[in-house]
Structure formats: structure tokens, C-alpha cells
Amino acid sequence: MSERIRIVFLIRSLTRGGAERQLSVLAEGLDPAVFDVLVLTFYPGGAVWCELEKVPHVQLRSLHKRGRWDNVRTVRALARILRAWRPLIIHAYLVEASIVALLAARLGSTPIVVWGVRASNVDYSQYGTIHWLTFRAAGMLSHFADLIVANSESGRAHCVRHGYRSDRFAVILNGIDTDRFRPRADARSHMRAEWGIASGEVLVGIAARIDPMKGHHTFLQAAAEVARANRNVRFVCIGAGDTRYAAALRAAADGFGLDAKLLWVGERGDMERVYPALDIACSSSLFGEGFSNAVGEAMACGTPCVVTDVGDSATIVGDTGTVVRPGSADALVTAILGMAGMTPPDRVGLGLRARARVVQLFSMREMIERTAASYRQLAVSHKRPAGMLPA
């Protein structure tokens, strides 16, 4: 029997989000006969934390970071855990955690450092100078990472353009749980009844955190135009975020006259029931997407998508959805009206093709197996004496 591989995952938190979900899926899905898994977070709690702590073969701990500037203590705390637990690999998700992991690995004698890149062309002017400086620092430090896993081709290309070491990258696309996310007639009818959506109405939804990158304002502009052109269309926004920004968006929606046509339902923990209720899923992102979990999950539920050409969204939908340029409300209007104008059977057929595409190309098992293979290769390379070539 081959030796076991001990691995630590590090991420800021385990609240609901794409990176958090993919880490959880991977940690749970790695073969417990081969891998010992410890998941560490800067901050405890969150919906994904509650789910992951129920997995018996995954250990879960928090570093209890005390805020943005509590970095020295956090690195030292992580290094102490690494020295005590002695993992072969630390795999960090997102920029801040990647830098902390690299520093702590050197102090804690963890030999292999893996970074996870989840975004593409982020507009850092929306988030402040510190985020841009952190990203640039990561580019310089990336030369010390043993492997950088990007979940999209666009994310890899973006990082390489900004100084990340190109020969350390592997692109492993996100995996979608197609058993959890699937067409469900019962969920569709119950959710639409809960929201007061009539059976003949076309429901268009955006499932995204309330954040400038997600393009909610463009979506709202388009929704107002669509509602004027087709009175049979309703809209729903699913997700939470900064309260002030959310209030500004709600005010904009009222200004567009959407109060009777638009629902704000906040964050949901049952997205496998939400996506089947939609007739059209919309991703109006302006920048920053790598591989959109929301698009993949909606498609797996048999919901066709209208997406902006950001990150790998065009590649994800292929010919099963409509792709428009980012930031154009007019383009969204045309795409949504076109899909809303399809007959229900034709729209259902398009959604089933979308699901088939996800099952074929973006399976959860494929993501787990490719990542596990990368870990095994790193382990073999680490043990190979200097000068020895692979067999």
C-alpha cells in the first residue's frame, strides 16, 4: 500500500461562496484511504463550515484571526499547527490565504505549497489599494509555490499577465454535484408558489453575492426594459452582501419601476431547490469571474443561462445558452427577451442540453480525481532523489 498523504487546506472562511463550496467538495471527496485532511480557516463558522464539520474523515479548525492586520500572529499560529500536524502539502484558496500559507510553510517545515486561483480580470479599483497590492505581492511570491491550480483558463491567463509564474499552473475546472443539482419538478412548483409566481410566468433569476463585480445594476436596467416589453416576465435576485450597496441597488430597482416585478430573497441555503424554479438564469458579471458555480449549478438543474462574456462563462454554456458582452443592458435585454419568447418545451429542451453539458464536462468526480492526481504527483516528485527522472 502506498504511503498516506497528509494535506492541509487553508481559506479565509467557510461562508457560502464558490471557492468555499469547491474546497468543501474536494475535502470531502478525497479518498480517506489515501488522504488525511485538515481544513483551516482564518475565521470560524459559516454555512459551509456547518456542513463540513459533519464529515467524519475531515478535521476542521480555525486560526481565529482577529482582523485584517492580524497577520504575524496568524502566520505563527498556522506554522505551529503545521509543525505539529506535519502535512506534506498545504493548499490555500485565494490570494490572502496563499501568501499566509507560503510564509507559514517555510516556518512550519511543510515541503509543498499549492495555491488556488479562483478569479480572472478583477477590477481592483472597486475594492481599494490594499487588495491590488496584495495581488501584486502574490505575483512576485508565486515563484515559490510548487503548484498553482486555476479553476479557469481565463484565471490562469490573467495571473500570468500580472507576473505569476506560468510554468507552475494547472487548470482544473470546478466540479458540479449533478446529483444535488438536477431538475426537480416538486422544487420548482413549491418555490414558485412560495414566491407567488404564476405557472405561466417566465421567471428570470440572478444568483450572486451583492458585489460590484456581479453587475446587478446592469441586470436591473435590463429587467426594467424586459418588463416593459413582456409583461409575463418576473425577476428574482438571490444573494446577500454589503448592506449599503444592497440598499443602493434596491433604490435603483425602485427607480426603474421594478417594485411589482422583482423579488429580493436574500441568501438561500437550498439553491438546489431555487434553480429549478427559474426559467432563465442570468449572470451579468462585469469582471472577476473564473469558473462561475452559479452558472454550472443552474445548468445542472436544467435551467438555460444568459451570461456575460467574463471569465470562462462562454465556455461553460457553449451552445446551450446565450453569451453577451459585459456591461451592456441592451445586450442583456435582447438575450433575455429571446429566451423568454421561446415556447416552454423548447426552453426545457435547451435546459436539458445544458444539464447534459455539465454532466459530460464539469463533473465533481473529474475535479476531485484530477486534483488528487496532482497531489500524488507532487508527493512522488518530493520523494524522488535529486537528478532522478520520472519513470
PEDA-V914450 format. One record per residue. N is the residue number from 1. RES is the residue in three letters. PHI is phi in radians with two decimals (999 if undefined). PSI is psi as a letter, one per 20 degrees, with the letter a starting at -180 (none if undefined). OMEGA is omega as a letter, one per 40 degrees, with the letter a starting at -180 (NA if undefined). Layout:
n: [N	N]
res: [RES	RES]
phi: [PHI	PHI]
psi: [PSI	PSI]
omega: [OMEGA	OMEGA]
//
This chain:
n: [1	2	3	4	5	6	7	8	9	10	11	12	13	14	15	16	17	18	19	20	21	22	23	24	25	26	27	28	29	30	31	32	33	34	35	36	37	38	39	40	41	42	43	44	45	46	47	48	49	50	51	52	53	54	55	56	57	58	59	60	61	62	63	64	65	66	67	68	69	70	71	72	73	74	75	76	77	78	79	80	81	82	83	84	85	86	87	88	89	90	91	92	93	94	95	96	97	98	99	100	101	102	103	104	105	106	107	108	109	110	111	112	113	114	115	116	117	118	119	120	121	122	123	124	125	126	127	128	129	130	131	132	133	134	135	136	137	138	139	140	141	142	143	144	145	146	147	148	149	150	151	152	153	154	155	156	157	158	159	160	161	162	163	164	165	166	167	168	169	170	171	172	173	174	175	176	177	178	179	180	181	182	183	184	185	186	187	188	189	190	191	192	193	194	195	196	197	198	199	200	201	202	203	204	205	206	207	208	209	210	211	212	213	214	215	216	217	218	219	220	221	222	223	224	225	226	227	228	229	230	231	232	233	234	235	236	237	238	239	240	241	242	243	244	245	246	247	248	249	250	251	252	253	254	255	256	257	258	259	260	261	262	263	264	265	266	267	268	269	270	271	272	273	274	275	276	277	278	279	280	281	282	283	284	285	286	287	288	289	290	291	292	293	294	295	296	297	298	299	300	301	302	303	304	305	306	307	308	309	310	311	312	313	314	315	316	317	318	319	320	321	322	323	324	325	326	327	328	329	330	331	332	333	334	335	336	337	338	339	340	341	342	343	344	345	346	347	348	349	350	351	352	353	354	355	356	357	358	359	360	361	362	363	364	365	366	367	368	369	370	371	372	373	374	375	376	377	378	379	380	381	382	383	384	385	386	387	388	389	390	391]
res: [MET	SER	GLU	ARG	ILE	ARG	ILE	VAL	PHE	LEU	ILE	ARG	SER	LEU	THR	ARG	GLY	GLY	ALA	GLU	ARG	GLN	LEU	SER	VAL	LEU	ALA	GLU	GLY	LEU	ASP	PRO	ALA	VAL	PHE	ASP	VAL	LEU	VAL	LEU	THR	PHE	TYR	PRO	GLY	GLY	ALA	VAL	TRP	CYS	GLU	LEU	GLU	LYS	VAL	PRO	HIS	VAL	GLN	LEU	ARG	SER	LEU	HIS	LYS	ARG	GLY	ARG	TRP	ASP	ASN	VAL	ARG	THR	VAL	ARG	ALA	LEU	ALA	ARG	ILE	LEU	ARG	ALA	TRP	ARG	PRO	LEU	ILE	ILE	HIS	ALA	TYR	LEU	VAL	GLU	ALA	SER	ILE	VAL	ALA	LEU	LEU	ALA	ALA	ARG	LEU	GLY	SER	THR	PRO	ILE	VAL	VAL	TRP	GLY	VAL	ARG	ALA	SER	ASN	VAL	ASP	TYR	SER	GLN	TYR	GLY	THR	ILE	HIS	TRP	LEU	THR	PHE	ARG	ALA	ALA	GLY	MET	LEU	SER	HIS	PHE	ALA	ASP	LEU	ILE	VAL	ALA	ASN	SER	GLU	SER	GLY	ARG	ALA	HIS	CYS	VAL	ARG	HIS	GLY	TYR	ARG	SER	ASP	ARG	PHE	ALA	VAL	ILE	LEU	ASN	GLY	ILE	ASP	THR	ASP	ARG	PHE	ARG	PRO	ARG	ALA	ASP	ALA	ARG	SER	HIS	MET	ARG	ALA	GLU	TRP	GLY	ILE	ALA	SER	GLY	GLU	VAL	LEU	VAL	GLY	ILE	ALA	ALA	ARG	ILE	ASP	PRO	MET	LYS	GLY	HIS	HIS	THR	PHE	LEU	GLN	ALA	ALA	ALA	GLU	VAL	ALA	ARG	ALA	ASN	ARG	ASN	VAL	ARG	PHE	VAL	CYS	ILE	GLY	ALA	GLY	ASP	THR	ARG	TYR	ALA	ALA	ALA	LEU	ARG	ALA	ALA	ALA	ASP	GLY	PHE	GLY	LEU	ASP	ALA	LYS	LEU	LEU	TRP	VAL	GLY	GLU	ARG	GLY	ASP	MET	GLU	ARG	VAL	TYR	PRO	ALA	LEU	ASP	ILE	ALA	CYS	SER	SER	SER	LEU	PHE	GLY	GLU	GLY	PHE	SER	ASN	ALA	VAL	GLY	GLU	ALA	MET	ALA	CYS	GLY	THR	PRO	CYS	VAL	VAL	THR	ASP	VAL	GLY	ASP	SER	ALA	THR	ILE	VAL	GLY	ASP	THR	GLY	THR	VAL	VAL	ARG	PRO	GLY	SER	ALA	ASP	ALA	LEU	VAL	THR	ALA	ILE	LEU	GLY	MET	ALA	GLY	MET	THR	PRO	PRO	ASP	ARG	VAL	GLY	LEU	GLY	LEU	ARG	ALA	ARG	ALA	ARG	VAL	VAL	GLN	LEU	PHE	SER	MET	ARG	GLU	MET	ILE	GLU	ARG	THR	ALA	ALA	SER	TYR	ARG	GLN	LEU	ALA	VAL	SER	HIS	LYS	ARG	PRO	ALA	GLY	MET	LEU	PRO	ALA]
phi: [999	-1.23	-1.17	-1.27	-1.97	-1.70	-2.33	-1.94	-1.79	-2.29	-2.63	-1.03	-2.75	-2.15	-1.32	-1.19	3.08	-1.12	-1.10	-1.08	-1.13	-1.18	-1.07	-1.07	-1.05	-1.18	-1.04	-1.27	-1.47	-1.09	-1.09	-1.17	-1.35	-2.02	-2.00	-1.73	-2.13	-2.19	-1.81	-2.02	-2.22	-1.19	-2.17	-1.41	1.49	1.96	-1.08	-1.25	-1.01	-1.09	-1.27	-1.27	-1.23	-1.51	-1.48	-1.16	-1.65	-2.04	-1.52	-2.42	-2.51	-2.06	-1.49	0.92	-1.04	-1.71	2.47	-0.97	-1.66	-1.51	-1.61	-1.11	-1.09	-1.15	-1.05	-1.12	-1.09	-1.14	-1.06	-1.10	-1.14	-1.12	-1.12	-1.33	-1.53	0.97	-1.28	-1.40	-2.31	-2.05	-2.05	-1.81	-1.90	1.38	-1.14	-1.05	-1.12	-1.13	-1.14	-1.05	-1.10	-1.10	-1.15	-1.18	-1.09	-1.17	-1.31	-1.71	1.06	-1.55	-1.33	-2.14	-2.06	-2.04	-1.86	-1.97	-1.80	-2.08	-2.19	-2.12	-1.37	-1.20	-1.58	-1.24	-1.12	-1.41	-2.21	1.82	-1.11	-1.06	-1.19	-1.13	-1.12	-1.12	-1.10	-1.16	-1.10	-1.08	-1.02	-1.23	-1.38	-1.06	-1.16	-1.70	-1.39	-1.42	-2.69	-2.10	-1.72	-1.76	-1.63	-2.75	-1.16	-1.15	-1.15	-1.06	-1.08	-1.09	-1.16	-1.10	-1.09	-1.89	1.74	-1.19	-1.26	-1.21	-1.42	-1.77	-1.56	-2.27	-1.75	-2.18	-1.19	-1.02	-1.91	-1.84	-1.37	-1.40	-1.42	-1.30	-1.72	-2.68	-1.08	-2.48	-1.11	-1.16	-1.12	-1.04	-1.18	-1.18	-1.19	-1.15	-1.16	-1.04	-1.60	1.29	-1.69	-1.21	-1.08	-1.56	-1.42	-1.67	-1.82	-1.91	-2.23	-2.09	-1.94	-2.87	-1.13	-1.35	-2.72	-0.96	-1.14	-1.43	1.23	-1.04	-1.10	-1.12	-1.05	-1.15	-1.01	-1.14	-1.03	-1.08	-1.19	-1.10	-1.08	-1.23	-1.48	-2.48	-1.24	-1.57	-1.80	-2.07	-2.38	-2.48	-1.91	-2.00	2.45	-2.29	3.10	-0.99	-1.17	-1.18	-1.15	-1.09	-1.12	-1.13	-1.18	-1.11	-1.12	-1.11	-1.08	-1.11	-1.13	-1.43	1.36	-1.68	-0.97	-1.57	-1.95	-2.19	-1.92	-1.95	-1.95	1.23	-1.37	-2.15	-1.71	-2.22	-1.09	-1.14	-1.69	-1.36	-1.01	-1.10	-1.31	-1.49	-1.59	-2.47	-1.81	-2.13	-2.04	-1.86	-0.97	-1.66	-2.93	1.50	-1.18	-1.82	-1.88	-1.39	-1.08	-1.05	-1.16	-1.09	-1.20	-1.08	-1.06	-1.08	-1.47	1.42	-1.82	-1.22	-2.17	-1.92	-2.31	-1.48	-1.43	-2.23	1.07	-1.74	-1.05	-1.11	-1.19	-1.12	-1.36	0.95	-1.70	-1.78	-2.64	-2.10	-1.98	-2.25	-1.27	-1.19	1.44	-1.86	-1.12	-1.07	-1.15	-1.11	-1.00	-1.06	-1.19	-1.18	-1.08	-1.09	-1.31	-1.16	-1.42	-1.21	-1.19	-0.92	-1.08	-1.16	-1.19	-1.10	-1.07	-1.10	-1.13	-1.17	-1.14	-1.10	-1.07	-1.04	-1.15	-1.15	-1.02	-1.32	-1.90	-2.25	-1.32	-1.08	-1.09	-1.08	-1.08	-1.13	-1.16	-1.21	-1.19	-1.07	-1.10	-1.12	-1.08	-1.12	-1.15	-1.09	-1.12	-1.11	-1.10	-1.14	-1.51	-1.25	-1.02	-0.96	1.56	-1.43	-1.61	-1.12	-1.21]
psi: [p	q	q	q	p	p	p	p	q	p	q	g	r	l	r	p	r	g	g	g	g	h	g	g	g	g	g	h	i	p	o	i	i	h	p	p	p	p	p	q	q	g	p	r	a	r	g	h	g	h	g	h	i	i	o	h	j	p	q	p	q	q	i	l	q	j	r	h	j	l	g	g	h	g	g	g	g	g	h	g	g	g	h	g	h	l	q	h	p	p	o	q	p	r	g	g	h	g	g	g	g	g	g	h	h	h	h	j	k	o	h	p	p	p	q	o	p	i	r	d	m	p	n	i	i	i	i	q	h	h	g	g	h	g	g	h	h	h	g	h	i	h	i	i	q	h	p	o	o	q	j	q	h	h	g	g	g	g	g	h	h	k	i	q	o	h	j	j	q	p	o	o	q	q	p	p	n	i	h	g	o	r	p	o	h	g	h	g	g	g	g	h	g	h	i	k	p	q	h	i	q	p	p	p	q	p	o	q	q	o	q	h	h	i	k	h	g	g	g	g	g	g	g	g	g	g	h	h	h	o	i	j	p	r	q	p	p	p	r	r	b	p	h	g	h	g	h	h	h	h	g	g	g	h	h	i	k	j	h	i	i	p	p	o	j	a	p	q	j	l	h	i	h	g	g	h	i	q	h	p	p	p	o	k	q	h	r	i	q	e	o	o	h	g	g	g	g	g	g	h	j	k	o	q	q	p	q	q	m	p	b	j	h	h	h	g	h	c	j	j	a	p	p	r	q	q	j	o	h	g	h	g	g	g	g	g	h	g	h	h	i	q	q	g	h	h	h	g	g	g	h	h	h	g	g	h	g	g	h	g	h	l	q	g	g	g	g	g	h	h	g	h	h	g	g	h	h	g	g	g	h	h	i	p	q	p	i	p	q	q	none]
omega: [i	a	i	i	i	a	i	i	i	i	a	a	i	i	a	i	a	a	a	i	a	i	a	i	a	a	i	a	i	a	a	i	a	a	i	a	i	i	i	i	i	a	a	i	a	a	a	i	a	i	a	a	i	a	a	a	i	i	a	a	i	i	i	i	a	i	a	a	i	a	a	i	a	i	i	i	i	i	i	i	a	i	a	a	i	i	i	a	i	a	a	i	i	a	a	i	i	i	i	a	a	a	a	i	i	i	a	i	i	a	a	a	i	i	i	i	a	a	i	a	a	i	a	i	i	a	i	a	a	i	i	a	i	i	i	i	i	i	i	a	a	i	i	i	a	i	i	a	i	i	i	i	i	i	i	a	a	a	a	i	a	i	i	a	a	a	i	a	i	i	i	a	i	i	a	i	a	i	i	a	a	i	a	a	a	i	i	a	a	a	i	i	i	a	i	i	a	a	a	a	i	a	i	a	i	i	a	i	a	a	a	a	a	i	a	a	i	i	a	i	a	a	a	i	i	a	i	a	a	a	a	a	i	a	i	i	a	i	i	i	a	a	i	i	i	i	i	i	i	i	i	i	i	i	i	i	a	a	a	a	a	i	i	a	i	a	i	i	a	a	i	i	a	a	i	i	a	i	i	i	a	i	a	a	i	a	i	a	i	i	a	i	a	i	a	a	i	i	i	i	i	a	i	a	i	a	i	a	a	a	a	a	i	i	a	a	a	a	a	i	a	a	i	a	a	i	a	i	a	i	i	i	a	a	a	i	i	a	i	a	i	i	i	i	i	i	i	i	i	i	i	i	i	i	a	i	i	i	a	a	a	a	i	a	i	i	a	a	i	i	i	i	i	i	a	i	i	i	i	a	a	a	a	i	i	i	i	a	i	i	NA]
//
